[in-house]
């Protein structure tokens, strides 16, 4: 598919480093406007050179403040940073509520930092359904580091592991987080644990409990535990160092493997979405209605009807 004239003009400005063109193309991709797939295909050769870091954790863990200072730590070493912060969707417009950007004032005026809020749009994994596509745009633009901040998540919302090279799980004292960490999800996806608000009571207990849990881990990489006080910028340098240690541990082969896993997830999600759009056209909806009516009237058994749907729509 060829790019339309307006889209081609935006692409030309994008490759010349126009940040406004980047913003507009992100909106184009987020809204799945015509030609967005051809756009991403045309830019794909420019991708794959950025370090992707996911920052996740429960609500109130201070993720946005942490991302703010972590971006500053990378900037001090001369690296450009793209921040994709997933916010809850507005119940009225469907757009992001922009709460994360309010807490990133320290880097919001830095020309080497790009901040974009992405609406979760009812996605349940902590990220927007278009995060991977937008991250590809940021890679193609040339950012050295891409920080992916999730909405506040529970132990089962672990989509960030399919989008990042390194996952930082942020926990805070006195919030039951040690219990959450013991559950399968967050404990297993963490490459680095960040104990934020570590100046509060209970921080030592949380760290001790985590170390006990990690002593039982059978992984090749043992996630380090970094204590921070994000509002004061304390410990952020150590957190950046831990992220880079994990990058070194992965090496070229490990990073390539994670990139392939990301692309596998993205291809699967997009293929399934395309299949759903094709299957549930007017004809597919009509067949579904007829079969549901037959099941309700006991003319068919439920899974017999499922078989008919699969055969007809396959």
PEVEN-V559025 format. One record per backbone hydrogen bond with DSSP energy under -1.0 kcal/mol. NH is the residue of the N-H (numbers start at 1). CO is the residue of the C=O. Records with the same first field share a line. If there is no record, write none. Layout:
NH: CO + CO
//
This chain:
8: 4
9: 5
10: 6
11: 7
12: 8
13: 9
14: 10
15: 11
17: 14
18: 13
22: 18
23: 19
24: 20
25: 21
26: 22
27: 23
28: 24
29: 25
30: 26
31: 27
32: 29
33: 28
36: 33
39: 35
40: 36
41: 37
42: 38
43: 39
46: 43
47: 44
51: 144
53: 146
54: 166
55: 148
56: 168
61: 58
66: 62
67: 63
68: 64
69: 65
70: 66
71: 67
72: 68
73: 69
74: 70
75: 71
76: 72
77: 74
78: 75
79: 74
81: 112
82: 145
83: 114
84: 147
85: 116
86: 149
87: 118
90: 95
94: 90
97: 88
102: 98
104: 101
107: 104
110: 107
113: 110
114: 81
116: 83
118: 85
120: 87
123: 120
131: 128
134: 130
135: 131
136: 132
137: 133
138: 134
139: 135
140: 136
141: 137
142: 138
143: 138
145: 80
146: 51
147: 82
148: 53
149: 84
150: 55
151: 126
153: 57
157: 154
158: 156
159: 125
161: 158
162: 159
163: 160
164: 160
165: 52
166: 52
168: 54
169: 192
170: 56
171: 194
180: 176
181: 177
182: 178
183: 180
187: 183
188: 184
189: 185
190: 186
191: 167
192: 167
193: 224
194: 169
195: 226
196: 171 + 194
198: 228
200: 197
203: 200
206: 202
207: 203
208: 204
209: 205
210: 206
211: 207
212: 208
213: 209
214: 210
215: 211
216: 213
217: 214
226: 193
228: 195
229: 234
232: 229
233: 230
234: 229
239: 235
240: 236
241: 237
242: 238
243: 239
244: 240
245: 241
246: 242
247: 243
248: 244
249: 245
250: 246
251: 247
254: 250
255: 251
256: 252
257: 253
258: 254
259: 255
260: 256
261: 257
262: 258
263: 259
264: 260
265: 261
266: 262
267: 263
268: 264
269: 265
270: 266
271: 267
272: 268
273: 269
274: 270
275: 271
276: 272
277: 273
278: 274
279: 275
280: 276
285: 281
286: 282
287: 283
288: 284
289: 285
290: 286
291: 287
292: 288
293: 289
294: 290
295: 291
296: 292
297: 293
298: 295
299: 294
300: 294
305: 301
306: 302
307: 303
308: 304
309: 305
310: 306
311: 307
312: 308
313: 309
314: 310
//
